[in-house]
């Protein structure tokens, strides 16, 4: 830039780099939380199915009850999973929009850095 000292350019560059670091940190945080959310759901389904299979009753009644309970747990889990998948899809859409914005900002920052360096 014309008429701008090197120290001002350095300060601008440092500010741009700090902004990039904050953006990347927020993106990593959001992605980590999202992945933890997805991984936590699977163990809950396993727990439900395991508890259904561990019931102790009369052999004939036990078999009937286990099958009914298992069927109910599978139906509930399937419905829960469908709802969670819809939530995940919405989260992914929002995440994609935020990433698109981040990429656009990174491109603008890169262009600014190149302009600063070239002048």
Biopython code that builds the backbone (N, CA, C, O; Angstrom):
import numpy as np
from Bio.PDB.StructureBuilder import StructureBuilder

atoms = [
    (1, "UNK", "N", (0.840, -1.165, 0.000)),
    (1, "UNK", "CA", (0.000, 0.000, 0.000)),
    (1, "UNK", "C", (0.886, 1.229, 0.000)),
    (1, "UNK", "O", (1.936, 1.260, 0.641)),
    (2, "UNK", "N", (0.447, 2.237, -0.726)),
    (2, "UNK", "CA", (1.228, 3.463, -0.800)),
    (2, "UNK", "C", (0.928, 4.329, 0.412)),
    (2, "UNK", "O", (-0.228, 4.445, 0.820)),
    (3, "UNK", "N", (1.941, 4.928, 0.983)),
    (3, "UNK", "CA", (1.770, 5.831, 2.103)),
    (3, "UNK", "C", (1.550, 5.123, 3.435)),
    (3, "UNK", "O", (1.276, 5.781, 4.438)),
    (4, "UNK", "N", (1.662, 3.819, 3.466)),
    (4, "UNK", "CA", (1.471, 3.062, 4.703)),
    (4, "UNK", "C", (2.820, 2.477, 5.091)),
    (4, "UNK", "O", (3.490, 1.848, 4.273)),
    (5, "UNK", "N", (3.210, 2.685, 6.328)),
    (5, "UNK", "CA", (4.518, 2.205, 6.773)),
    (5, "UNK", "C", (4.502, 0.694, 6.969)),
    (5, "UNK", "O", (3.449, 0.064, 7.067)),
    (6, "UNK", "N", (5.708, 0.142, 7.022)),
    (6, "UNK", "CA", (5.837, -1.302, 7.216)),
    (6, "UNK", "C", (5.245, -1.752, 8.548)),
    (6, "UNK", "O", (4.665, -2.835, 8.632)),
    (7, "UNK", "N", (5.385, -0.932, 9.590)),
    (7, "UNK", "CA", (4.839, -1.324, 10.897)),
    (7, "UNK", "C", (3.310, -1.383, 10.851)),
    (7, "UNK", "O", (2.699, -2.238, 11.492)),
    (8, "UNK", "N", (2.694, -0.471, 10.092)),
    (8, "UNK", "CA", (1.234, -0.514, 9.953)),
    (8, "UNK", "C", (0.811, -1.744, 9.155)),
    (8, "UNK", "O", (-0.200, -2.379, 9.457)),
    (9, "UNK", "N", (1.602, -2.069, 8.130)),
    (9, "UNK", "CA", (1.313, -3.270, 7.352)),
    (9, "UNK", "C", (1.452, -4.508, 8.228)),
    (9, "UNK", "O", (0.638, -5.428, 8.152)),
    (10, "UNK", "N", (2.503, -4.523, 9.070)),
    (10, "UNK", "CA", (2.711, -5.654, 9.972)),
    (10, "UNK", "C", (1.553, -5.788, 10.955)),
    (10, "UNK", "O", (1.089, -6.896, 11.226)),
    (11, "UNK", "N", (1.089, -4.663, 11.487)),
    (11, "UNK", "CA", (-0.039, -4.697, 12.422)),
    (11, "UNK", "C", (-1.292, -5.223, 11.732)),
    (11, "UNK", "O", (-2.052, -5.999, 12.312)),
    (12, "UNK", "N", (-1.500, -4.796, 10.494)),
    (12, "UNK", "CA", (-2.660, -5.277, 9.738)),
    (12, "UNK", "C", (-2.550, -6.774, 9.495)),
    (12, "UNK", "O", (-3.530, -7.508, 9.624)),
    (13, "UNK", "N", (-1.361, -7.215, 9.147)),
    (13, "UNK", "CA", (-1.131, -8.632, 8.886)),
    (13, "UNK", "C", (-1.353, -9.449, 10.155)),
    (13, "UNK", "O", (-1.961, -10.518, 10.101)),
    (14, "UNK", "N", (-0.875, -8.966, 11.284)),
    (14, "UNK", "CA", (-1.065, -9.662, 12.560)),
    (14, "UNK", "C", (-2.555, -9.740, 12.895)),
    (14, "UNK", "O", (-3.033, -10.776, 13.356)),
    (15, "UNK", "N", (-3.286, -8.654, 12.666)),
    (15, "UNK", "CA", (-4.729, -8.646, 12.940)),
    (15, "UNK", "C", (-5.457, -9.652, 12.053)),
    (15, "UNK", "O", (-6.368, -10.345, 12.507)),
    (16, "UNK", "N", (-5.051, -9.728, 10.793)),
    (16, "UNK", "CA", (-5.672, -10.672, 9.862)),
    (16, "UNK", "C", (-5.383, -12.100, 10.303)),
    (16, "UNK", "O", (-6.277, -12.946, 10.296)),
    (17, "UNK", "N", (-4.153, -12.369, 10.682)),
    (17, "UNK", "CA", (-3.773, -13.716, 11.113)),
    (17, "UNK", "C", (-4.516, -14.094, 12.393)),
    (17, "UNK", "O", (-4.967, -15.231, 12.531)),
    (18, "UNK", "N", (-4.649, -13.154, 13.329)),
    (18, "UNK", "CA", (-5.405, -13.426, 14.559)),
    (18, "UNK", "C", (-6.864, -13.751, 14.234)),
    (18, "UNK", "O", (-7.450, -14.658, 14.826)),
    (19, "UNK", "N", (-7.440, -13.014, 13.300)),
    (19, "UNK", "CA", (-8.832, -13.275, 12.904)),
    (19, "UNK", "C", (-8.961, -14.668, 12.295)),
    (19, "UNK", "O", (-9.926, -15.384, 12.563)),
    (20, "UNK", "N", (-7.988, -15.044, 11.481)),
    (20, "UNK", "CA", (-8.001, -16.381, 10.876)),
    (20, "UNK", "C", (-7.905, -17.452, 11.956)),
    (20, "UNK", "O", (-8.619, -18.454, 11.901)),
    (21, "UNK", "N", (-7.031, -17.249, 12.932)),
    (21, "UNK", "CA", (-6.879, -18.233, 14.016)),
    (21, "UNK", "C", (-8.186, -18.396, 14.792)),
    (21, "UNK", "O", (-8.577, -19.513, 15.132)),
    (22, "UNK", "N", (-8.852, -17.287, 15.069)),
    (22, "UNK", "CA", (-10.124, -17.366, 15.795)),
    (22, "UNK", "C", (-11.173, -18.121, 14.977)),
    (22, "UNK", "O", (-11.916, -18.940, 15.516)),
    (23, "UNK", "N", (-11.228, -17.843, 13.682)),
    (23, "UNK", "CA", (-12.191, -18.515, 12.809)),
    (23, "UNK", "C", (-11.934, -20.017, 12.775)),
    (23, "UNK", "O", (-12.865, -20.815, 12.879)),
    (24, "UNK", "N", (-10.677, -20.395, 12.629)),
    (24, "UNK", "CA", (-10.326, -21.814, 12.586)),
    (24, "UNK", "C", (-10.641, -22.469, 13.929)),
    (24, "UNK", "O", (-11.149, -23.590, 13.964)),
    (25, "UNK", "N", (-10.350, -21.790, 15.020)),
    (25, "UNK", "CA", (-10.626, -22.330, 16.353)),
    (25, "UNK", "C", (-12.116, -22.574, 16.554)),
    (25, "UNK", "O", (-12.508, -23.615, 17.081)),
    (26, "UNK", "N", (-12.938, -21.633, 16.143)),
    (26, "UNK", "CA", (-14.387, -21.793, 16.268)),
    (26, "UNK", "C", (-14.865, -22.946, 15.392)),
    (26, "UNK", "O", (-15.699, -23.743, 15.822)),
    (27, "UNK", "N", (-14.350, -23.044, 14.177)),
    (27, "UNK", "CA", (-14.755, -24.117, 13.269)),
    (27, "UNK", "C", (-14.392, -25.481, 13.842)),
    (27, "UNK", "O", (-15.194, -26.413, 13.785)),
    (28, "UNK", "N", (-13.196, -25.602, 14.389)),
    (28, "UNK", "CA", (-12.760, -26.868, 14.983)),
    (28, "UNK", "C", (-13.641, -27.211, 16.177)),
    (28, "UNK", "O", (-14.012, -28.371, 16.360)),
    (29, "UNK", "N", (-13.972, -26.237, 16.972)),
    (29, "UNK", "CA", (-14.826, -26.441, 18.150)),
    (29, "UNK", "C", (-16.202, -26.952, 17.738)),
    (29, "UNK", "O", (-16.724, -27.897, 18.329)),
    (30, "UNK", "N", (-16.782, -26.324, 16.727)),
    (30, "UNK", "CA", (-18.105, -26.731, 16.254)),
    (30, "UNK", "C", (-18.053, -28.148, 15.694)),
    (30, "UNK", "O", (-18.938, -28.956, 15.975)),
    (31, "UNK", "N", (-17.034, -28.455, 14.911)),
    (31, "UNK", "CA", (-16.900, -29.788, 14.329)),
    (31, "UNK", "C", (-16.724, -30.832, 15.421)),
    (31, "UNK", "O", (-17.322, -31.906, 15.348)),
    (32, "UNK", "N", (-15.911, -30.537, 16.432)),
    (32, "UNK", "CA", (-15.681, -31.479, 17.532)),
    (32, "UNK", "C", (-16.987, -31.758, 18.270)),
    (32, "UNK", "O", (-17.302, -32.914, 18.552)),
    (33, "UNK", "N", (-17.743, -30.720, 18.583)),
    (33, "UNK", "CA", (-19.022, -30.893, 19.276)),
    (33, "UNK", "C", (-19.997, -31.712, 18.433)),
    (33, "UNK", "O", (-20.717, -32.562, 18.956)),
    (34, "UNK", "N", (-20.014, -31.456, 17.150)),
    (34, "UNK", "CA", (-20.893, -32.171, 16.235)),
    (34, "UNK", "C", (-20.551, -33.658, 16.210)),
    (34, "UNK", "O", (-21.445, -34.502, 16.268)),
    (35, "UNK", "N", (-19.261, -33.980, 16.125)),
    (35, "UNK", "CA", (-18.836, -35.376, 16.089)),
    (35, "UNK", "C", (-19.102, -36.069, 17.427)),
    (35, "UNK", "O", (-19.467, -37.244, 17.440)),
    (36, "UNK", "N", (-18.930, -35.371, 18.545)),
    (36, "UNK", "CA", (-19.243, -35.945, 19.854)),
    (36, "UNK", "C", (-20.736, -36.232, 19.963)),
    (36, "UNK", "O", (-21.135, -37.246, 20.536)),
    (37, "UNK", "N", (-21.555, -35.347, 19.418)),
    (37, "UNK", "CA", (-23.001, -35.545, 19.420)),
    (37, "UNK", "C", (-23.360, -36.819, 18.657)),
    (37, "UNK", "O", (-24.173, -37.618, 19.123)),
    (38, "UNK", "N", (-22.754, -37.006, 17.488)),
    (38, "UNK", "CA", (-23.042, -38.186, 16.679)),
    (38, "UNK", "C", (-22.585, -39.469, 17.363)),
    (38, "UNK", "O", (-23.308, -40.465, 17.336)),
    (39, "UNK", "N", (-21.413, -39.470, 17.970)),
    (39, "UNK", "CA", (-20.878, -40.684, 18.578)),
    (39, "UNK", "C", (-21.639, -41.069, 19.845)),
    (39, "UNK", "O", (-21.728, -42.256, 20.156)),
    (40, "UNK", "N", (-22.183, -40.122, 20.574)),
    (40, "UNK", "CA", (-22.910, -40.409, 21.804)),
    (40, "UNK", "C", (-24.228, -41.117, 21.563)),
    (40, "UNK", "O", (-24.675, -41.882, 22.418)),
    (41, "UNK", "N", (-24.845, -40.893, 20.459)),
    (41, "UNK", "CA", (-26.166, -41.457, 20.165)),
    (41, "UNK", "C", (-26.091, -42.967, 19.976)),
    (41, "UNK", "O", (-27.005, -43.673, 20.403)),
    (42, "UNK", "N", (-25.053, -43.481, 19.363)),
    (42, "UNK", "CA", (-24.954, -44.895, 19.042)),
    (42, "UNK", "C", (-24.898, -45.748, 20.313)),
    (42, "UNK", "O", (-25.523, -46.808, 20.357)),
    (43, "UNK", "N", (-24.180, -45.325, 21.326)),
    (43, "UNK", "CA", (-24.061, -46.111, 22.552)),
    (43, "UNK", "C", (-25.395, -46.186, 23.294)),
    (43, "UNK", "O", (-25.658, -47.177, 23.974)),
    (44, "UNK", "N", (-26.233, -45.171, 23.181)),
    (44, "UNK", "CA", (-27.539, -45.175, 23.830)),
    (44, "UNK", "C", (-28.434, -46.267, 23.243)),
    (44, "UNK", "O", (-29.148, -46.932, 23.994)),
    (45, "UNK", "N", (-28.418, -46.468, 21.952)),
    (45, "UNK", "CA", (-29.213, -47.509, 21.304)),
    (45, "UNK", "C", (-28.736, -48.876, 21.771)),
    (45, "UNK", "O", (-29.556, -49.748, 22.058)),
    (46, "UNK", "N", (-27.431, -49.078, 21.851)),
    (46, "UNK", "CA", (-26.883, -50.352, 22.317)),
    (46, "UNK", "C", (-27.332, -50.627, 23.747)),
    (46, "UNK", "O", (-27.649, -51.769, 24.081)),
    (47, "UNK", "N", (-27.363, -49.618, 24.583)),
    (47, "UNK", "CA", (-27.781, -49.777, 25.975)),
    (47, "UNK", "C", (-29.239, -50.206, 26.049)),
    (47, "UNK", "O", (-29.585, -51.083, 26.840)),
    (48, "UNK", "N", (-30.092, -49.602, 25.240)),
    (48, "UNK", "CA", (-31.507, -49.977, 25.229)),
    (48, "UNK", "C", (-31.676, -51.442, 24.823)),
    (48, "UNK", "O", (-32.402, -52.191, 25.477)),
    (49, "UNK", "N", (-31.007, -51.846, 23.749)),
    (49, "UNK", "CA", (-31.140, -53.218, 23.274)),
    (49, "UNK", "C", (-30.577, -54.207, 24.286)),
    (49, "UNK", "O", (-31.158, -55.274, 24.484)),
    (50, "UNK", "N", (-29.474, -53.882, 24.921)),
    (50, "UNK", "CA", (-28.874, -54.765, 25.917)),
    (50, "UNK", "C", (-29.803, -54.942, 27.108)),
    (50, "UNK", "O", (-29.970, -56.059, 27.597)),
    (51, "UNK", "N", (-30.407, -53.864, 27.581)),
    (51, "UNK", "CA", (-31.304, -53.958, 28.736)),
    (51, "UNK", "C", (-32.532, -54.803, 28.417)),
    (51, "UNK", "O", (-33.038, -55.508, 29.289)),
    (52, "UNK", "N", (-33.014, -54.742, 27.185)),
    (52, "UNK", "CA", (-34.173, -55.548, 26.792)),
    (52, "UNK", "C", (-33.808, -57.027, 26.811)),
    (52, "UNK", "O", (-34.608, -57.855, 27.245)),
    (53, "UNK", "N", (-32.614, -57.366, 26.347)),
    (53, "UNK", "CA", (-32.194, -58.762, 26.258)),
    (53, "UNK", "C", (-31.836, -59.366, 27.616)),
    (53, "UNK", "O", (-31.744, -60.589, 27.722)),
    (54, "UNK", "N", (-31.631, -58.553, 28.659)),
    (54, "UNK", "CA", (-31.186, -59.045, 29.960)),
    (54, "UNK", "C", (-32.332, -59.371, 30.924)),
    (54, "UNK", "O", (-32.065, -59.799, 32.047)),
    (55, "UNK", "N", (-33.573, -59.187, 30.533)),
    (55, "UNK", "CA", (-34.710, -59.433, 31.428)),
    (55, "UNK", "C", (-34.828, -60.928, 31.754)),
    (55, "UNK", "O", (-34.629, -61.798, 30.906)),
    (56, "UNK", "N", (-35.174, -61.187, 33.073)),
    (56, "UNK", "CA", (-35.337, -62.571, 33.535)),
    (56, "UNK", "C", (-36.800, -62.819, 33.895)),
    (56, "UNK", "O", (-37.350, -62.147, 34.768)),
    (57, "UNK", "N", (-37.428, -63.782, 33.226)),
    (57, "UNK", "CA", (-38.818, -64.161, 33.513)),
    (57, "UNK", "C", (-39.004, -65.616, 33.128)),
    (57, "UNK", "O", (-38.062, -66.305, 32.738)),
    (58, "UNK", "N", (-40.200, -66.048, 33.244)),
    (58, "UNK", "CA", (-40.587, -67.377, 32.788)),
    (58, "UNK", "C", (-40.139, -67.555, 31.342)),
    (58, "UNK", "O", (-40.254, -66.632, 30.536)),
    (59, "UNK", "N", (-39.622, -68.757, 31.009)),
    (59, "UNK", "CA", (-39.010, -68.990, 29.695)),
    (59, "UNK", "C", (-39.948, -68.632, 28.549)),
    (59, "UNK", "O", (-39.554, -67.945, 27.607)),
    (60, "UNK", "N", (-41.173, -69.096, 28.633)),
    (60, "UNK", "CA", (-42.113, -68.811, 27.546)),
    (60, "UNK", "C", (-42.495, -67.330, 27.529)),
    (60, "UNK", "O", (-42.460, -66.687, 26.480)),
    (61, "UNK", "N", (-42.858, -66.798, 28.695)),
    (61, "UNK", "CA", (-43.201, -65.379, 28.801)),
    (61, "UNK", "C", (-41.995, -64.513, 28.482)),
    (61, "UNK", "O", (-42.112, -63.462, 27.853)),
    (62, "UNK", "N", (-40.834, -64.976, 28.930)),
    (62, "UNK", "CA", (-39.605, -64.204, 28.707)),
    (62, "UNK", "C", (-39.348, -64.025, 27.218)),
    (62, "UNK", "O", (-39.037, -62.926, 26.758)),
    (63, "UNK", "N", (-39.480, -65.112, 26.472)),
    (63, "UNK", "CA", (-39.242, -65.033, 25.031)),
    (63, "UNK", "C", (-40.230, -64.073, 24.378)),
    (63, "UNK", "O", (-39.858, -63.234, 23.557)),
    (64, "UNK", "N", (-41.508, -64.218, 24.765)),
    (64, "UNK", "CA", (-42.531, -63.348, 24.196)),
    (64, "UNK", "C", (-42.270, -61.887, 24.563)),
    (64, "UNK", "O", (-42.320, -61.008, 23.703)),
    (65, "UNK", "N", (-41.992, -61.633, 25.843)),
    (65, "UNK", "CA", (-41.745, -60.267, 26.299)),
    (65, "UNK", "C", (-40.485, -59.676, 25.672)),
    (65, "UNK", "O", (-40.456, -58.504, 25.296)),
    (66, "UNK", "N", (-39.453, -60.498, 25.565)),
    (66, "UNK", "CA", (-38.214, -59.994, 24.957)),
    (66, "UNK", "C", (-38.439, -59.599, 23.505)),
    (66, "UNK", "O", (-37.965, -58.557, 23.052)),
    (67, "UNK", "N", (-39.162, -60.436, 22.786)),
    (67, "UNK", "CA", (-39.423, -60.109, 21.385)),
    (67, "UNK", "C", (-40.274, -58.849, 21.263)),
    (67, "UNK", "O", (-40.021, -57.999, 20.409)),
    (68, "UNK", "N", (-41.288, -58.736, 22.124)),
    (68, "UNK", "CA", (-42.115, -57.530, 22.094)),
    (68, "UNK", "C", (-41.303, -56.299, 22.481)),
    (68, "UNK", "O", (-41.399, -55.246, 21.851)),
    (69, "UNK", "N", (-40.505, -56.454, 23.527)),
    (69, "UNK", "CA", (-39.675, -55.330, 23.978)),
    (69, "UNK", "C", (-38.633, -54.958, 22.935)),
    (69, "UNK", "O", (-38.392, -53.780, 22.672)),
    (70, "UNK", "N", (-38.021, -55.974, 22.348)),
    (70, "UNK", "CA", (-37.016, -55.724, 21.319)),
    (70, "UNK", "C", (-37.645, -55.026, 20.123)),
    (70, "UNK", "O", (-37.077, -54.083, 19.570)),
    (71, "UNK", "N", (-38.826, -55.500, 19.729)),
    (71, "UNK", "CA", (-39.535, -54.868, 18.618)),
    (71, "UNK", "C", (-39.862, -53.416, 18.946)),
    (71, "UNK", "O", (-39.683, -52.525, 18.116)),
    (72, "UNK", "N", (-40.339, -53.193, 20.155)),
    (72, "UNK", "CA", (-40.657, -51.831, 20.594)),
    (72, "UNK", "C", (-39.405, -50.957, 20.637)),
    (72, "UNK", "O", (-39.418, -49.815, 20.176)),
    (73, "UNK", "N", (-38.313, -51.511, 21.200)),
    (73, "UNK", "CA", (-37.059, -50.748, 21.283)),
    (73, "UNK", "C", (-36.523, -50.422, 19.896)),
    (73, "UNK", "O", (-36.031, -49.321, 19.650)),
    (74, "UNK", "N", (-36.627, -51.397, 18.992)),
    (74, "UNK", "CA", (-36.137, -51.162, 17.630)),
    (74, "UNK", "C", (-36.985, -50.092, 16.947)),
    (74, "UNK", "O", (-36.456, -49.210, 16.271)),
    (75, "UNK", "N", (-38.311, -50.174, 17.129)),
    (75, "UNK", "CA", (-39.186, -49.156, 16.528)),
    (75, "UNK", "C", (-38.898, -47.778, 17.107)),
    (75, "UNK", "O", (-38.788, -46.795, 16.375)),
    (76, "UNK", "N", (-38.775, -47.717, 18.450)),
    (76, "UNK", "CA", (-38.474, -46.431, 19.093)),
    (76, "UNK", "C", (-37.109, -45.921, 18.654)),
    (76, "UNK", "O", (-36.935, -44.740, 18.356)),
    (77, "UNK", "N", (-36.145, -46.838, 18.619)),
    (77, "UNK", "CA", (-34.796, -46.441, 18.210)),
    (77, "UNK", "C", (-34.786, -45.962, 16.767)),
    (77, "UNK", "O", (-34.103, -44.998, 16.421)),
    (78, "UNK", "N", (-35.557, -46.654, 15.927)),
    (78, "UNK", "CA", (-35.622, -46.254, 14.524)),
    (78, "UNK", "C", (-36.247, -44.869, 14.396)),
    (78, "UNK", "O", (-35.757, -44.021, 13.651)),
    (79, "UNK", "N", (-37.342, -44.649, 15.137)),
    (79, "UNK", "CA", (-37.982, -43.331, 15.111)),
    (79, "UNK", "C", (-37.055, -42.259, 15.676)),
    (79, "UNK", "O", (-36.914, -41.177, 15.107)),
    (80, "UNK", "N", (-36.419, -42.585, 16.818)),
    (80, "UNK", "CA", (-35.460, -41.646, 17.411)),
    (80, "UNK", "C", (-34.321, -41.361, 16.443)),
    (80, "UNK", "O", (-33.900, -40.217, 16.269)),
    (81, "UNK", "N", (-33.834, -42.424, 15.821)),
    (81, "UNK", "CA", (-32.726, -42.268, 14.878)),
    (81, "UNK", "C", (-33.143, -41.408, 13.691)),
    (81, "UNK", "O", (-32.372, -40.567, 13.228)),
    (82, "UNK", "N", (-34.369, -41.619, 13.195)),
    (82, "UNK", "CA", (-34.859, -40.816, 12.075)),
    (82, "UNK", "C", (-34.927, -39.341, 12.469)),
    (82, "UNK", "O", (-34.525, -38.466, 11.704)),
    (83, "UNK", "N", (-35.442, -39.078, 13.677)),
    (83, "UNK", "CA", (-35.507, -37.694, 14.156)),
    (83, "UNK", "C", (-34.114, -37.104, 14.304)),
    (83, "UNK", "O", (-33.869, -35.965, 13.906)),
    (84, "UNK", "N", (-33.202, -37.882, 14.877)),
    (84, "UNK", "CA", (-31.832, -37.393, 15.054)),
    (84, "UNK", "C", (-31.162, -37.160, 13.702)),
    (84, "UNK", "O", (-30.416, -36.196, 13.535)),
    (85, "UNK", "N", (-31.428, -38.041, 12.738)),
    (85, "UNK", "CA", (-30.850, -37.854, 11.405)),
    (85, "UNK", "C", (-31.361, -36.567, 10.761)),
    (85, "UNK", "O", (-30.609, -35.866, 10.083)),
    (86, "UNK", "N", (-32.626, -36.263, 10.973)),
    (86, "UNK", "CA", (-33.162, -35.007, 10.452)),
    (86, "UNK", "C", (-32.488, -33.818, 11.130)),
    (86, "UNK", "O", (-32.167, -32.824, 10.480)),
    (87, "UNK", "N", (-32.275, -33.929, 12.455)),
    (87, "UNK", "CA", (-31.568, -32.867, 13.171)),
    (87, "UNK", "C", (-30.136, -32.734, 12.669)),
    (87, "UNK", "O", (-29.625, -31.628, 12.492)),
    (88, "UNK", "N", (-29.499, -33.879, 12.443)),
    (88, "UNK", "CA", (-28.116, -33.872, 11.952)),
    (88, "UNK", "C", (-28.056, -33.237, 10.569)),
    (88, "UNK", "O", (-27.144, -32.465, 10.272)),
    (89, "UNK", "N", (-29.030, -33.564, 9.725)),
    (89, "UNK", "CA", (-29.060, -32.981, 8.385)),
    (89, "UNK", "C", (-29.166, -31.462, 8.458)),
    (89, "UNK", "O", (-28.480, -30.747, 7.726)),
    (90, "UNK", "N", (-30.030, -30.974, 9.346)),
    (90, "UNK", "CA", (-30.151, -29.527, 9.523)),
    (90, "UNK", "C", (-28.849, -28.936, 10.065)),
    (90, "UNK", "O", (-28.425, -27.858, 9.648)),
    (91, "UNK", "N", (-28.222, -29.654, 10.997)),
    (91, "UNK", "CA", (-26.949, -29.183, 11.547)),
    (91, "UNK", "C", (-25.877, -29.137, 10.467)),
    (91, "UNK", "O", (-25.092, -28.192, 10.397)),
    (92, "UNK", "N", (-25.852, -30.157, 9.632)),
    (92, "UNK", "CA", (-24.859, -30.203, 8.554)),
    (92, "UNK", "C", (-25.095, -29.056, 7.580)),
    (92, "UNK", "O", (-24.146, -28.417, 7.126)),
    (93, "UNK", "N", (-26.367, -28.794, 7.257)),
    (93, "UNK", "CA", (-26.667, -27.672, 6.365)),
    (93, "UNK", "C", (-26.152, -26.362, 6.953)),
    (93, "UNK", "O", (-25.530, -25.559, 6.257)),
    (94, "UNK", "N", (-26.417, -26.155, 8.239)),
    (94, "UNK", "CA", (-25.919, -24.944, 8.896)),
    (94, "UNK", "C", (-24.406, -24.910, 8.929)),
    (94, "UNK", "O", (-23.793, -23.865, 8.712)),
    (95, "UNK", "N", (-23.810, -26.055, 9.200)),
    (95, "UNK", "CA", (-22.353, -26.166, 9.244)),
    (95, "UNK", "C", (-21.758, -25.836, 7.873)),
    (95, "UNK", "O", (-20.758, -25.124, 7.780)),
    (96, "UNK", "N", (-22.382, -26.360, 6.802)),
    (96, "UNK", "CA", (-21.905, -26.074, 5.448)),
    (96, "UNK", "C", (-21.983, -24.577, 5.143)),
    (96, "UNK", "O", (-21.069, -24.012, 4.542)),
    (97, "UNK", "N", (-23.075, -23.942, 5.560)),
    (97, "UNK", "CA", (-23.213, -22.502, 5.317)),
    (97, "UNK", "C", (-22.121, -21.726, 6.043)),
    (97, "UNK", "O", (-21.539, -20.792, 5.491)),
    (98, "UNK", "N", (-21.845, -22.122, 7.295)),
    (98, "UNK", "CA", (-20.787, -21.445, 8.053)),
    (98, "UNK", "C", (-19.417, -21.687, 7.416)),
    (98, "UNK", "O", (-18.578, -20.787, 7.367)),
    (99, "UNK", "N", (-19.200, -22.909, 6.930)),
    (99, "UNK", "CA", (-17.920, -23.197, 6.275)),
    (99, "UNK", "C", (-17.771, -22.395, 4.983)),
    (99, "UNK", "O", (-16.689, -21.893, 4.680)),
    (100, "UNK", "N", (-18.859, -22.275, 4.227)),
    (100, "UNK", "CA", (-18.799, -21.472, 3.005)),
    (100, "UNK", "C", (-18.412, -20.038, 3.336)),
    (100, "UNK", "O", (-17.573, -19.442, 2.660)),
    (101, "UNK", "N", (-19.027, -19.487, 4.377)),
    (101, "UNK", "CA", (-18.680, -18.129, 4.812)),
    (101, "UNK", "C", (-17.232, -18.042, 5.242)),
    (101, "UNK", "O", (-16.534, -17.081, 4.916)),
    (102, "UNK", "N", (-16.776, -19.058, 5.981)),
    (102, "UNK", "CA", (-15.384, -19.092, 6.432)),
    (102, "UNK", "C", (-14.440, -19.137, 5.235)),
    (102, "UNK", "O", (-13.447, -18.410, 5.204)),
    (103, "UNK", "N", (-14.736, -19.981, 4.253)),
    (103, "UNK", "CA", (-13.877, -20.075, 3.080)),
    (103, "UNK", "C", (-13.844, -18.757, 2.308)),
    (103, "UNK", "O", (-12.793, -18.336, 1.824)),
    (104, "UNK", "N", (-15.012, -18.109, 2.197)),
    (104, "UNK", "CA", (-15.032, -16.811, 1.511)),
    (104, "UNK", "C", (-14.168, -15.799, 2.257)),
    (104, "UNK", "O", (-13.420, -15.034, 1.648)),
    (105, "UNK", "N", (-14.286, -15.807, 3.597)),
    (105, "UNK", "CA", (-13.460, -14.886, 4.393)),
    (105, "UNK", "C", (-11.981, -15.213, 4.259)),
    (105, "UNK", "O", (-11.152, -14.308, 4.174)),
    (106, "UNK", "N", (-11.646, -16.487, 4.240)),
    (106, "UNK", "CA", (-10.243, -16.877, 4.086)),
    (106, "UNK", "C", (-9.695, -16.426, 2.729)),
    (106, "UNK", "O", (-8.547, -15.992, 2.629)),
    (107, "UNK", "N", (-10.518, -16.532, 1.696)),
    (107, "UNK", "CA", (-10.088, -16.081, 0.366)),
    (107, "UNK", "C", (-9.875, -14.572, 0.374)),
    (107, "UNK", "O", (-8.893, -14.077, -0.179)),
    (108, "UNK", "N", (-10.809, -13.831, 1.012)),
    (108, "UNK", "CA", (-10.639, -12.377, 1.100)),
    (108, "UNK", "C", (-9.390, -12.016, 1.903)),
    (108, "UNK", "O", (-8.649, -11.103, 1.537)),
    (109, "UNK", "N", (-9.166, -12.735, 2.988)),
    (109, "UNK", "CA", (-7.979, -12.480, 3.817)),
    (109, "UNK", "C", (-6.714, -12.774, 3.028)),
    (109, "UNK", "O", (-5.741, -12.022, 3.091)),
    (110, "UNK", "N", (-6.736, -13.883, 2.279)),
    (110, "UNK", "CA", (-5.570, -14.236, 1.454)),
    (110, "UNK", "C", (-5.299, -13.143, 0.425)),
    (110, "UNK", "O", (-4.152, -12.754, 0.208)),
    (111, "UNK", "N", (-6.367, -12.653, -0.205)),
    (111, "UNK", "CA", (-6.201, -11.584, -1.189)),
    (111, "UNK", "C", (-5.643, -10.329, -0.526)),
    (111, "UNK", "O", (-4.788, -9.650, -1.095)),
    (112, "UNK", "N", (-6.125, -10.023, 0.673)),
    (112, "UNK", "CA", (-5.612, -8.851, 1.397)),
    (112, "UNK", "C", (-4.139, -9.015, 1.728)),
    (112, "UNK", "O", (-3.351, -8.082, 1.576)),
    (113, "UNK", "N", (-3.774, -10.205, 2.180)),
    (113, "UNK", "CA", (-2.364, -10.462, 2.506)),
    (113, "UNK", "C", (-1.495, -10.323, 1.262)),
    (113, "UNK", "O", (-0.421, -9.724, 1.310)),
    (114, "UNK", "N", (-1.967, -10.881, 0.150)),
    (114, "UNK", "CA", (-1.197, -10.771, -1.095)),
    (114, "UNK", "C", (-1.079, -9.314, -1.533)),
    (114, "UNK", "O", (-0.029, -8.899, -2.024)),
    (115, "UNK", "N", (-2.143, -8.538, -1.361)),
    (115, "UNK", "CA", (-2.085, -7.110, -1.696)),
    (115, "UNK", "C", (-1.097, -6.384, -0.802)),
    (115, "UNK", "O", (-0.336, -5.536, -1.270)),
    (116, "UNK", "N", (-1.105, -6.715, 0.495)),
    (116, "UNK", "CA", (-0.174, -6.079, 1.430)),
    (116, "UNK", "C", (1.264, -6.418, 1.057)),
    (116, "UNK", "O", (2.136, -5.549, 1.060)),
    (117, "UNK", "N", (1.501, -7.670, 0.740)),
    (117, "UNK", "CA", (2.859, -8.115, 0.401)),
    (117, "UNK", "C", (3.335, -7.503, -0.910)),
    (117, "UNK", "O", (4.506, -7.148, -1.046)),
    (118, "UNK", "N", (2.427, -7.381, -1.873)),
    (118, "UNK", "CA", (2.842, -6.900, -3.198)),
    (118, "UNK", "C", (3.083, -5.392, -3.243)),
    (118, "UNK", "O", (3.718, -4.903, -4.177)),
    (119, "UNK", "N", (2.592, -4.654, -2.260)),
    (119, "UNK", "CA", (2.775, -3.195, -2.287)),
    (119, "UNK", "C", (3.871, -2.760, -1.403)),
    (119, "UNK", "O", (4.152, -1.565, -1.311)),
]
sb = StructureBuilder()
sb.init_structure("model")
sb.init_model(0)
sb.init_chain("A")
sb.init_seg("    ")
for serial, (resi, resn, name, xyz) in enumerate(atoms, 1):
    if name == "N":
        sb.init_residue(resn, " ", resi, " ")
    sb.init_atom(name, np.array(xyz, "f"), 0.0, 1.0, " ", f" {name:<3s}", serial, name[0])
structure = sb.get_structure()
